[in-house]
């Protein structure tokens, strides 16, 4: 999947650029079979077993600690050379491990039978590598598998090559695939493991053998271009030339990891759950906290940066490759979904505010409340207000001149322009009581000049009356009925009141 590829890529970058293992390994030495080695032999394949037996004999003189042959012995060669190698394999004073494979990985039944007979009594381990199905890189060790290599074809757990070597040395080995804790080269001219071509090794004096190879773990394998070479995490960070390693060197990396006791190279599910929970809670805070937007987004950025920095620190301190992409994606998805939900919630809240307040607040004040509902305080609070009362003088007598429908029309024609004046002057209509209007200023939004706004509103309301009376008089003349002009009384008062959206 895309996420798996992305996760591998972030892990590879850490392995390539932040590798904590910078010292050359002092326990493992690799003897390489190169093109120069093959050029000195009478034939290229199978590898001359007289030469391999000679390597074991020389390592016996050197006093090696253990030897691993990453070489397949799946067919006979010259009988005397086969016999000589078998003798060296079974008589060596140090544990010897030989590469093993089976019919499931390419051997014919005849080859498998010959291999099993030839290596009887010799430690063997699968030379298989655990390759990623997407890019072929070797990121996890292959622990081994059950096959029929036991007595009389019985089922038997058969460990991998490097793990069998580690077992022969008395080390605890993993039973499942774990990330390989690759070591990086200490310098461009200094490999992770000391390497010697076999042809050079065979010419060394005994004294030098004992000096350089005593108590060392020796691996023997091919280092030939385009043969048994595999992509590693270094390929993504440092390129194919540096990141493609021979199989024997990958086995050496696994063996060094086990010998160093570095088997916990990834967080367990508890730590991953706690990290995911922390990021999820932070995402919820970023999305829903009633803080300023820049505070919430700064908190989110700091949380994500801290998580990334923490994963880098974990790897640099102990080689732990914690997942990055999945938690980051979960964090972003939570914020994304939360933001959409919050936007919908705010839109609904804004619509409710506009519906609730548009009847008695000015459009400007409604917009302010809709944009920032925190301006609306529920409940009661003490605040200085300017309150306005306005009613019609002699309204009882006037109302007796109209039918119910006519009176309703008259009230609407009176209250509408007066209400418009109040709203235009940023007042809040509290209620209508028949012909009376109650309004106030400085709530629910602050108005530093509420007294002035209220006074101007009162004057403008009085100025509306001649306009309305002129219309009413004209209609009365047309209808041939008595005309009584409407007169209003307006009272203002400023003082402290308890006010709220109650």
C-alpha positions as CSV (number, residue, x, y, z in Angstrom):
1,X,0.0,0.0,0.0
2,X,1.0,3.6,-0.3
3,X,1.2,4.0,3.4
4,X,3.5,1.0,3.8
5,X,5.8,2.4,1.1
6,X,5.8,5.9,2.7
7,X,6.5,4.3,6.1
8,X,9.4,2.4,4.7
9,X,10.8,5.5,3.0
10,X,10.8,7.5,6.3
11,X,12.5,4.5,8.0
12,X,15.1,4.3,5.3
13,X,16.0,8.0,5.6
14,X,16.6,7.5,9.3
15,X,18.8,4.5,8.6
16,X,20.7,6.4,6.0
17,X,21.2,9.8,7.6
18,X,20.8,9.3,11.4
19,X,22.4,5.9,11.9
20,X,23.7,5.6,15.5
21,X,26.1,2.7,14.8
22,X,29.2,4.5,13.5
23,X,32.1,2.3,14.8
24,X,33.5,-0.5,12.7
25,X,32.5,-3.9,14.0
26,X,35.5,-5.5,15.7
27,X,34.0,-9.0,16.1
28,X,33.1,-10.0,12.6
29,X,35.3,-10.4,9.5
30,X,34.2,-11.2,6.0
31,X,36.3,-13.3,3.6
32,X,35.0,-12.5,0.1
33,X,34.9,-14.5,-3.1
34,X,35.4,-11.9,-5.8
35,X,35.9,-11.9,-9.5
36,X,39.7,-12.0,-8.9
37,X,39.2,-15.1,-6.7
38,X,37.2,-16.9,-9.5
39,X,39.8,-15.9,-12.1
40,X,42.5,-18.0,-10.2
41,X,40.3,-21.1,-10.1
42,X,40.0,-23.8,-12.8
43,X,36.2,-23.3,-13.0
44,X,33.7,-20.7,-11.6
45,X,30.9,-23.0,-10.4
46,X,30.5,-24.9,-8.2
47,X,33.2,-23.2,-6.2
48,X,36.4,-25.2,-5.8
49,X,35.9,-27.1,-2.5
50,X,39.6,-27.6,-2.1
51,X,39.9,-23.8,-1.7
52,X,37.0,-23.7,0.8
53,X,38.5,-26.6,2.8
54,X,41.8,-24.7,2.8
55,X,40.1,-21.6,4.2
56,X,38.8,-23.7,7.1
57,X,42.2,-25.2,7.7
58,X,43.8,-21.8,7.8
59,X,41.2,-20.5,10.2
60,X,41.9,-23.4,12.4
61,X,45.5,-22.2,12.6
62,X,44.2,-18.6,13.2
63,X,42.0,-19.7,16.1
64,X,38.8,-18.3,14.8
65,X,35.8,-18.2,17.1
66,X,33.1,-19.4,14.6
67,X,32.8,-19.7,10.8
68,X,29.8,-19.2,8.5
69,X,29.9,-20.3,4.9
70,X,27.3,-18.5,2.8
71,X,27.8,-21.0,0.0
72,X,25.4,-23.6,-1.2
73,X,26.7,-27.2,-1.5
74,X,23.9,-28.8,-3.5
75,X,25.9,-31.0,-6.0
76,X,29.0,-33.1,-6.1
77,X,32.3,-32.0,-7.6
78,X,35.6,-33.9,-7.6
79,X,35.3,-36.7,-5.0
80,X,38.6,-36.0,-3.3
81,X,37.9,-32.3,-2.9
82,X,34.4,-33.0,-1.6
83,X,35.8,-35.5,0.9
84,X,38.5,-33.0,2.0
85,X,35.9,-30.2,2.6
86,X,33.5,-32.6,4.5
87,X,36.5,-33.5,6.8
88,X,37.2,-29.8,7.4
89,X,33.5,-29.1,8.2
90,X,33.2,-31.9,10.7
91,X,36.6,-31.6,12.4
92,X,36.9,-27.9,13.0
93,X,37.4,-26.9,16.6
94,X,35.0,-24.0,16.2
95,X,31.3,-24.1,15.2
96,X,30.7,-24.1,11.5
97,X,27.4,-23.0,9.9
98,X,26.7,-23.6,6.2
99,X,24.0,-22.0,4.0
100,X,20.9,-24.2,3.5
101,X,18.0,-24.0,1.1
102,X,15.3,-26.4,0.0
103,X,13.0,-27.4,-2.9
104,X,10.7,-24.5,-2.1
105,X,13.5,-22.0,-3.0
106,X,14.8,-23.5,-6.1
107,X,16.5,-26.9,-5.5
108,X,15.5,-30.0,-7.3
109,X,14.8,-33.1,-5.2
110,X,18.1,-34.6,-6.3
111,X,20.0,-31.4,-5.2
112,X,18.2,-31.3,-1.9
113,X,18.9,-34.9,-1.2
114,X,22.6,-34.5,-2.0
115,X,22.8,-31.3,0.2
116,X,21.1,-33.0,3.1
117,X,23.5,-36.0,2.9
118,X,26.7,-33.9,2.5
119,X,25.9,-31.6,5.4
120,X,24.8,-34.3,7.8
121,X,26.3,-33.4,11.2
122,X,27.1,-29.8,10.1
123,X,25.2,-26.8,11.4
124,X,23.0,-25.3,8.7
125,X,20.8,-22.3,8.3
126,X,18.5,-20.9,5.6
127,X,20.3,-18.3,3.5
128,X,16.9,-16.7,2.5
129,X,16.5,-13.0,2.8
130,X,13.2,-11.3,3.8
131,X,12.6,-9.0,0.9
132,X,9.9,-6.3,0.8
133,X,7.3,-7.1,-1.9
134,X,7.1,-3.5,-3.1
135,X,10.7,-2.6,-3.7
136,X,12.7,-5.7,-2.9
137,X,14.7,-4.1,0.0
138,X,15.8,-6.2,2.9
139,X,14.5,-4.5,6.0
140,X,13.5,-7.4,8.2
141,X,15.5,-10.5,9.2
142,X,14.3,-13.9,8.1
143,X,14.0,-16.0,11.3
144,X,13.7,-19.4,9.6
145,X,10.9,-21.9,9.1
146,X,9.8,-25.4,9.7
147,X,10.9,-28.0,7.1
148,X,11.4,-31.7,6.8
149,X,15.1,-31.6,7.5
150,X,14.8,-33.7,10.7
151,X,15.7,-37.4,11.0
152,X,13.8,-39.5,8.5
153,X,12.3,-36.4,7.0
154,X,10.6,-35.3,10.3
155,X,9.4,-31.7,10.6
156,X,11.9,-29.4,12.2
157,X,12.3,-25.7,12.9
158,X,15.3,-24.6,10.8
159,X,16.7,-21.2,11.7
160,X,18.1,-18.7,9.3
161,X,21.9,-18.7,8.5
162,X,22.9,-15.8,10.7
163,X,20.6,-16.9,13.5
164,X,22.1,-20.4,13.4
165,X,25.5,-18.9,13.8
166,X,24.4,-16.8,16.7
167,X,22.9,-19.9,18.4
168,X,26.1,-21.8,17.9
169,X,27.8,-18.9,19.8
170,X,25.3,-19.1,22.7
171,X,23.3,-16.0,21.8
172,X,19.5,-15.6,22.2
173,X,17.9,-15.3,18.8
174,X,14.4,-13.9,17.8
175,X,11.7,-16.3,16.6
176,X,10.0,-13.7,14.5
177,X,10.9,-11.2,11.8
178,X,12.2,-7.9,13.4
179,X,13.7,-4.9,11.7
180,X,17.4,-5.2,10.9
181,X,19.4,-2.6,12.8
182,X,21.7,-1.8,10.0
183,X,25.1,-0.3,10.8
184,X,26.4,2.4,8.5
185,X,30.0,2.7,7.3
186,X,32.1,4.8,9.7
187,X,33.7,6.5,6.7
188,X,33.7,6.3,3.0
189,X,37.0,4.3,3.0
190,X,36.1,2.2,6.0
191,X,33.5,-0.5,5.7
192,X,31.2,-1.7,8.4
193,X,33.1,-5.0,8.6
194,X,36.7,-5.8,7.7
195,X,36.9,-7.6,4.4
196,X,39.6,-9.8,2.9
197,X,39.6,-11.5,-0.5
198,X,40.1,-15.3,-0.1
199,X,43.1,-15.4,-2.4
200,X,44.9,-12.8,-0.2
201,X,43.8,-14.5,3.0
202,X,45.3,-17.8,1.9
203,X,48.7,-16.2,1.4
204,X,49.0,-14.6,4.9
205,X,51.7,-16.0,7.2
206,X,50.6,-17.9,10.3
207,X,51.6,-15.2,12.6
208,X,49.5,-12.6,10.8
209,X,46.5,-15.1,10.8
210,X,46.7,-15.4,14.5
211,X,47.0,-11.6,14.9
212,X,44.1,-10.6,12.7
213,X,41.6,-13.5,12.9
214,X,42.0,-15.0,16.4
215,X,38.7,-15.0,18.3
216,X,36.9,-13.5,15.3
217,X,33.6,-14.6,13.8
218,X,34.3,-15.3,10.1
219,X,31.8,-15.2,7.3
220,X,32.7,-16.4,3.8
221,X,30.6,-15.4,0.8
222,X,30.4,-13.9,-2.6
223,X,31.0,-10.2,-3.3
224,X,30.5,-10.2,-7.1
225,X,28.8,-7.5,-9.2
226,X,25.2,-8.5,-10.3
227,X,25.2,-11.7,-8.2
228,X,23.6,-12.2,-4.8
229,X,23.3,-8.5,-4.2
230,X,20.3,-6.9,-2.6
231,X,18.7,-3.6,-1.9
232,X,18.8,-2.3,1.7
233,X,17.4,0.8,3.4
234,X,20.6,2.6,2.5
235,X,19.4,2.5,-1.2
236,X,16.6,5.1,-0.5
237,X,18.9,7.5,1.3
238,X,22.3,7.0,-0.3
239,X,21.6,5.6,-3.7
240,X,21.7,2.1,-5.2
241,X,25.5,2.0,-5.5
242,X,26.0,2.4,-1.7
243,X,22.7,0.7,-0.7
244,X,23.0,-2.5,-2.6
245,X,24.9,-5.1,-0.5
246,X,26.0,-8.7,-1.0
247,X,24.0,-11.3,0.8
248,X,26.9,-12.3,3.1
249,X,27.2,-8.7,4.3
250,X,23.5,-8.6,5.2
251,X,23.9,-11.8,7.1
252,X,26.8,-10.1,8.9
253,X,24.6,-7.2,9.8
254,X,22.0,-9.5,11.3
255,X,24.6,-11.5,13.2
256,X,26.2,-8.3,14.6
257,X,22.7,-7.1,15.7
258,X,22.1,-10.3,17.6
259,X,25.5,-10.4,19.2
260,X,25.0,-6.8,20.4
261,X,21.6,-7.8,21.9
262,X,19.7,-5.3,19.8
263,X,16.5,-7.2,19.4
264,X,14.0,-4.5,20.5
265,X,14.2,-2.3,17.3
266,X,10.6,-1.2,17.3
267,X,8.0,0.0,19.9
268,X,5.4,-2.5,21.2
269,X,1.7,-2.0,20.6
270,X,1.3,-0.3,24.0
271,X,3.7,2.5,23.2
272,X,2.2,2.9,19.7
273,X,-1.3,3.1,21.2
274,X,-0.2,5.7,23.8
275,X,1.5,7.8,21.0
276,X,-1.7,7.5,18.8
277,X,-3.9,8.4,21.8
278,X,-1.7,11.5,22.6
279,X,-1.8,12.7,19.0
280,X,-5.5,12.1,18.8
281,X,-6.3,14.1,22.0
282,X,-4.0,16.9,20.7
283,X,-5.9,16.9,17.4
284,X,-9.2,17.2,19.2
285,X,-7.9,20.1,21.3
286,X,-6.6,21.8,18.2
287,X,-10.0,21.4,16.5
288,X,-12.4,22.1,19.3
289,X,-10.7,24.1,22.0
290,X,-12.3,27.5,22.6
291,X,-9.0,29.3,22.1
292,X,-7.8,31.7,19.4
293,X,-7.0,29.9,16.1
294,X,-3.3,30.8,16.2
295,X,-3.0,29.3,19.7
296,X,-4.7,26.0,18.6
297,X,-2.7,25.7,15.4
298,X,0.6,26.5,17.1
299,X,-0.1,23.8,19.7
300,X,-0.9,21.3,16.9
301,X,2.3,22.2,15.0
302,X,4.4,21.8,18.2
303,X,2.8,18.5,19.0
304,X,3.5,17.1,15.5
305,X,7.1,18.5,15.5
306,X,7.7,17.0,18.9
307,X,6.4,13.6,17.7
308,X,8.7,13.7,14.6
309,X,11.7,14.9,16.7
310,X,10.9,12.1,19.2
311,X,11.0,9.4,16.6
312,X,14.4,10.7,15.3
313,X,15.7,10.8,18.9
314,X,14.6,7.2,19.5
315,X,16.4,6.0,16.5
316,X,19.6,7.9,17.2
317,X,19.7,6.7,20.8
318,X,18.8,3.1,20.4
319,X,18.0,2.3,16.8
320,X,14.2,2.1,17.4
321,X,12.3,2.7,14.2
322,X,9.0,4.0,15.4
323,X,6.3,4.5,12.7
324,X,5.9,8.1,11.5
325,X,3.5,8.2,8.5
326,X,0.5,6.4,10.1
327,X,0.4,8.5,13.3
328,X,0.9,11.7,11.2
329,X,-1.8,10.7,8.8
330,X,-4.1,9.8,11.8
331,X,-3.3,13.2,13.3
332,X,-4.1,15.1,10.1
333,X,-7.2,13.0,9.4
334,X,-8.6,13.7,12.9
335,X,-8.0,17.4,12.5
336,X,-9.5,17.3,9.0
337,X,-12.6,15.5,10.1
338,X,-12.9,17.6,13.2
339,X,-12.5,20.8,11.3
340,X,-15.2,19.8,8.9
341,X,-17.5,18.9,11.8
342,X,-16.6,22.1,13.6
343,X,-17.3,24.2,10.5
344,X,-20.7,22.6,10.1
345,X,-21.3,23.1,13.8
346,X,-20.4,26.8,13.6
347,X,-22.5,27.3,10.4
348,X,-25.5,25.8,12.2
349,X,-24.8,27.9,15.3
350,X,-24.4,31.0,13.1
351,X,-27.7,30.2,11.4
352,X,-29.4,29.8,14.8
353,X,-27.9,33.1,16.1
354,X,-29.1,34.9,13.0
355,X,-32.6,33.4,13.3
356,X,-32.8,34.2,17.0
357,X,-31.4,37.7,17.0
358,X,-32.3,39.1,13.6
359,X,-35.7,40.1,15.0
360,X,-34.4,42.5,17.6
361,X,-30.7,43.2,16.8
362,X,-29.2,45.3,14.0
363,X,-27.8,43.3,11.0
364,X,-24.3,44.6,12.0
365,X,-24.6,43.2,15.5
366,X,-26.1,39.9,14.3
367,X,-23.1,39.5,12.0
368,X,-20.7,40.2,14.8
369,X,-22.4,37.6,17.0
370,X,-22.5,35.0,14.1
371,X,-18.8,35.5,13.4
372,X,-17.8,35.1,17.0
373,X,-20.5,33.5,19.3
374,X,-18.2,33.9,22.3
375,X,-19.4,37.5,22.4
376,X,-22.8,36.1,23.5
377,X,-22.8,35.5,27.2
378,X,-25.6,33.3,28.5
379,X,-27.1,34.0,31.8
380,X,-27.0,37.3,33.6
381,X,-24.3,39.9,34.3
382,X,-24.3,43.4,35.7
383,X,-23.7,46.0,33.0
384,X,-24.5,49.7,32.5
385,X,-27.3,50.1,30.0
386,X,-29.3,52.9,28.5
387,X,-32.9,51.8,28.3
388,X,-35.6,53.3,26.1
389,X,-39.4,53.1,26.4
390,X,-41.7,54.4,23.8
391,X,-45.5,54.3,23.7
392,X,-48.4,56.1,21.9
393,X,-50.2,58.8,23.8
394,X,-54.0,58.2,24.1
395,X,-53.7,54.9,22.3
396,X,-56.9,53.5,23.9
397,X,-59.1,56.1,22.2
398,X,-57.3,55.7,18.9
399,X,-57.7,51.9,18.9
400,X,-61.5,52.2,19.3
401,X,-61.6,53.8,15.8
402,X,-60.1,50.7,14.1
403,X,-61.2,47.1,13.5
404,X,-58.9,44.4,14.8
405,X,-57.3,44.0,11.3
406,X,-57.0,47.8,10.9
407,X,-55.4,48.2,14.3
408,X,-52.9,45.4,13.5
409,X,-51.9,47.2,10.3
410,X,-51.6,50.5,12.2
411,X,-49.4,49.0,14.9
412,X,-47.1,47.5,12.2
413,X,-46.9,50.7,10.3
414,X,-45.9,52.5,13.6
415,X,-43.5,50.0,15.1
416,X,-41.6,49.1,11.9
417,X,-40.0,52.5,11.2
418,X,-39.3,53.1,15.0
419,X,-37.7,49.6,15.2
420,X,-35.6,50.3,12.2
421,X,-34.3,53.5,13.8
422,X,-33.4,51.6,17.0
423,X,-31.5,48.8,15.0
424,X,-29.7,51.3,12.8
425,X,-28.4,53.0,16.0
426,X,-27.2,49.6,17.3
427,X,-29.9,49.2,19.9
428,X,-31.4,45.9,21.0
429,X,-35.2,45.5,21.0
430,X,-36.2,43.8,24.2
431,X,-39.9,43.4,23.7
432,X,-43.1,44.9,22.2
433,X,-46.0,45.5,24.6
434,X,-49.0,46.5,22.5
435,X,-48.1,50.0,21.3
436,X,-45.0,50.2,23.5
437,X,-41.4,49.4,22.6
438,X,-38.7,48.6,25.1
439,X,-35.1,48.7,23.8
440,X,-31.6,49.0,25.3
441,X,-28.0,49.7,24.4
442,X,-24.7,48.2,25.5
443,X,-25.9,44.6,25.4
444,X,-25.3,42.0,24.2
445,X,-22.4,43.7,22.5
446,X,-20.3,46.4,24.1
447,X,-21.2,50.0,23.0
448,X,-18.9,52.6,24.5
449,X,-21.2,55.5,23.5
450,X,-24.5,53.8,24.2
451,X,-26.0,57.0,25.8
452,X,-25.4,59.0,22.5
453,X,-26.8,56.2,20.3
454,X,-29.9,56.0,22.5
455,X,-30.5,59.8,22.4
456,X,-30.0,59.9,18.6
457,X,-32.4,57.1,18.2
458,X,-35.0,58.9,20.3
459,X,-34.7,62.0,18.2
460,X,-34.9,60.1,14.9
461,X,-38.0,58.2,16.2
462,X,-39.7,61.5,16.9
463,X,-38.8,62.6,13.4
464,X,-40.5,59.6,11.9
465,X,-43.9,60.6,13.4
466,X,-44.7,63.5,11.1
467,X,-44.0,61.3,8.1
468,X,-46.3,58.5,9.3
469,X,-49.0,61.1,10.4
470,X,-49.0,62.7,6.9
471,X,-49.8,59.3,5.4
472,X,-52.5,58.5,8.0
473,X,-54.2,61.9,7.4
474,X,-54.2,61.4,3.7
475,X,-55.8,58.0,4.1
476,X,-58.4,59.3,6.6
477,X,-59.5,62.1,4.2
478,X,-59.9,59.5,1.4
479,X,-61.9,57.2,3.7
480,X,-63.9,60.2,5.0
481,X,-63.2,59.4,8.6
482,X,-61.9,61.3,11.5
483,X,-58.1,61.7,11.8
484,X,-56.3,61.8,15.1
485,X,-52.5,62.2,14.8
486,X,-50.3,59.7,16.6
487,X,-48.0,61.1,19.2
488,X,-45.4,59.1,21.1
489,X,-43.7,59.6,24.4
490,X,-40.1,58.4,24.8
491,X,-38.2,57.9,28.0
492,X,-34.5,57.2,28.4
493,X,-32.5,56.1,31.5
494,X,-28.9,55.0,32.0
495,X,-28.0,52.8,34.9
496,X,-26.7,49.4,36.0
497,X,-28.9,46.4,35.3
498,X,-28.6,42.6,35.2
499,X,-28.8,41.6,31.6
500,X,-28.3,38.4,29.7
501,X,-29.7,36.0,27.1
502,X,-32.3,34.5,29.5
